[in-house]
């Protein structure tokens, strides 16, 4: 663990501090549920697309469904 700290530069520490400040903002916290849902669904679609038995029709439907869900979530979030 000590070696990690020895390798840090002033820029690295500054970047880490800026990242921490950004994470603790209200906007970041409000968007967490949106990103959680989006990334979870994207991961599921990506895994299905990698399946050797996946056909083009199902792939299209999965991607289209993901697109629709993103738009719904975006619109709902903007209204809230």
CORGI-V816597 format. One record per residue. N is the residue number from 1. RES is the residue in one letter. PHI is phi in degrees with one decimal (NA if undefined). NEAR is the number of other C-alpha atoms within 8 Angstrom. D_FIRST is the distance of its C-alpha to the first C-alpha in Angstrom with 1 decimal. Layout:
n	res	phi	near	d_first
N	RES	PHI	NEAR	D_FIRST
N	RES	PHI	NEAR	D_FIRST
This chain:
n	res	phi	near	d_first
1	X	NA	4	0.0
2	X	-63.2	5	3.8
3	X	-62.6	6	5.4
4	X	-61.3	7	5.4
5	X	-69.2	7	7.0
6	X	-68.8	6	9.1
7	X	-85.5	6	10.5
8	X	-72.7	8	11.7
9	X	-104.0	6	15.3
10	X	-61.8	6	17.7
11	X	-63.9	6	19.1
12	X	-62.6	8	15.9
13	X	-64.1	9	15.4
14	X	-64.9	8	19.2
15	X	-64.1	8	19.3
16	X	-64.7	8	16.7
17	X	-64.8	8	18.8
18	X	-63.9	8	22.0
19	X	-63.1	8	20.8
20	X	-60.4	8	20.1
21	X	-62.6	8	23.5
22	X	-67.8	8	25.2
23	X	-64.2	8	23.8
24	X	-83.8	8	25.1
25	X	-79.7	8	28.6
26	X	-62.8	6	31.6
27	X	-60.0	6	32.4
28	X	-62.2	10	29.1
29	X	-65.7	9	29.4
30	X	-67.0	7	33.1
31	X	-83.5	8	32.4
32	X	-55.1	8	29.8
33	X	-61.5	7	32.5
34	X	-61.2	9	34.2
35	X	-67.4	8	31.2
36	X	-60.5	8	30.4
37	X	-63.7	8	34.0
38	X	-61.4	9	34.2
39	X	-69.7	8	31.1
40	X	-63.9	8	32.0
41	X	-67.4	9	35.5
42	X	-61.5	9	34.5
43	X	-63.1	8	32.3
44	X	-62.4	8	35.2
45	X	-64.5	11	37.6
46	X	-61.0	8	35.4
47	X	-64.2	8	35.1
48	X	-65.6	9	38.9
49	X	-66.6	8	39.6
50	X	-84.5	7	37.7
51	X	-69.1	7	40.0
52	X	-62.7	4	42.5
53	X	-89.0	4	45.3
54	X	-68.6	10	44.9
55	X	-104.9	6	48.0
56	X	-64.1	6	48.5
57	X	-64.3	6	50.3
58	X	-65.2	8	47.5
59	X	-61.8	11	44.9
60	X	-60.1	8	47.0
61	X	-63.8	8	47.4
62	X	-63.5	9	43.7
63	X	-66.8	9	42.8
64	X	-63.8	8	45.8
65	X	-62.5	8	44.7
66	X	-62.7	11	41.2
67	X	-61.4	8	42.8
68	X	-62.9	8	45.2
69	X	-65.0	8	42.4
70	X	-62.5	9	40.4
71	X	-64.4	8	43.6
72	X	-62.5	8	44.4
73	X	-63.8	9	41.0
74	X	-62.7	8	41.1
75	X	-63.8	8	44.6
76	X	-64.9	8	43.9
77	X	-65.2	8	40.9
78	X	-64.7	6	42.9
79	X	-70.8	5	45.7
80	X	-70.3	4	43.5
